[in-house]
Amino acid sequence: MKQTLLAATMLAATMFVAATTAAPALAQTAADLGHSLTPLGAIKAGNADGTIPAWTGGLTTASPGYVAGSFRKDPFAGEKPLLVINAQNVDRYASKLAEGTIAMVRTLPGYHVDVYPTHRTGAAPQFVYDNAIANAGRAHLSANGLDVEDAKLSVPFPIPHNGNEAIWNHILRWRGHQLQRTVANAVTTPSGDYSLTRWHEQIIFPYNTPDMNNPAKWDSMFWQEVLAPPRIAGQLTLVISHQDPAEQPREAWTYNPGERRVRRAPEINYDTPVTNTDGLETVDDYDMYNGAIDRYSWKLVGRKEVYIPYNSYKIQLPGVKYTDIIKPGAVNPDLLRFELHRVWVVEATLKPGFRHIYARRTFYIDEDSWQCAIADRYDSRGQLWRTALAFVETAPDGPLTGADGYEFLDLQAHRYLVQGLHSEEGSAPTYMGDSLTPGDYTADALRRVGRR
């Protein structure tokens, strides 16, 4: 199995280099934004063979009768796959697949990638577009290259020149004002058995909120309460992420109902395992990548056409049971939708003298939204170790395009974590609103809620 995985990785790497080095260089400037480029820096035109259409504004109209918190309908429910990639034909399509996806197809019995017609549904409000264009002329990296200065309310670098700028675009992309969601998360065994954890999360994104925007102070404010299983219900986590996490590390507190005490948690950073994930997710894996970027050297490889999860409504529809989703080896591939999209490929290599369980990481970032769709992670031997998929979809009520759930796979241990499921929870995530306030995100607030 390991030899097969290594061979798949080497083959994919060879094809990837050939594909990227053959791509023509594009001379683009801020003047192209809103014209040949979308306001967020994507190529507006489709590709030469028509398999990627032109961007015409994205999906901005919610389904009739939609109210905040209700399930969003699948606008493409009637479509059938254009092709199915499996172990027998994966070599034919390897140049358009992430290395982790190739490894899944090659090593997971029966795994397949269903490729559907591409729809460029990526969308954002006009003020996000306006600020992206403005950021192109005012935003810049700090002197050490680790922070962003003079950016506001949108991606800071719609025309990125290096890997640091590109990963900051993912971190600061438009995600709405506030995220509230109640979700289930499953940690699996190689045989397919799993244990469920349910939690409620509330996150404020002041950077993307016009009347709160103060990029010198905040990146995000995160609150999580564990709801189940009963033995850990009531655990609370509060995290404040500052705009320059290298200079001012994030602040974190936890509340343990057994102790009835609030404690500082300075270890919530980098490769610390996320609580209740059995080590399958590190803190900086959350949201595909978050936090300080100082431990890696970041390389912008360029644009590439890749099959990525996109318009992934089907897996989160009401009526879909968690037992339908969680299967041995990986999430049920029949419930995933892949499409061909242009992505920015960014490689992160661990700097000498720094420590992290991942020696190298490759990110495939959707050009229309700056949402990372796939992330491959390599161990200290240089072998592909883990891959992660984001269930990318567009919420037209925002509008915004982001991840509605994730799959984190350990390709060596043959286990995975699926995070953010809500088809059985009775509600869907909401991204807009003003019900959350910064005053709710303090250690005192954590203490008050925990002692109720």
Secondary structure, 3 states (H helix, E strand, C coil): CHHHHHHHHHHHHHHHHHHHHCCCCCCCCHHHECCCECCCCCECCCCCCCCCCCCCCCCCCCCCCCCCCCCCCCCCCCCCCCEEECCCCHHHHHHHCCHHHHHHHHHCCCCCEEECCCCCCCCCCHHHHHHHHHHHHHCEECCCCCCEECCCCCCCCCCCCCHHHHHHHHHCCCCCCEEEEEEEEEEECCCCCEEEEEEEEEEECHHHCCCCCCCCCCCEEEEEEEEECCCCCCCEEEEEECCCCCCCCCEEEEEECCCCEEEECCCCCCCCECCCCCCCCEHHHCCCCCCCCCCEEEEEEEEEEEEEECCCCHHHCCCCCHHHHECCCCECHHHCCEEEEEEEEEEEEECCCCCCCCCEEEEEEECCCCCEEEEEEECCCCCEEEEEEEEEEEECCCCEEEEEEEEEEECCCCEEEEEEECCCCCCCCECCCCCCCHHHCCHHHHHHHHCC
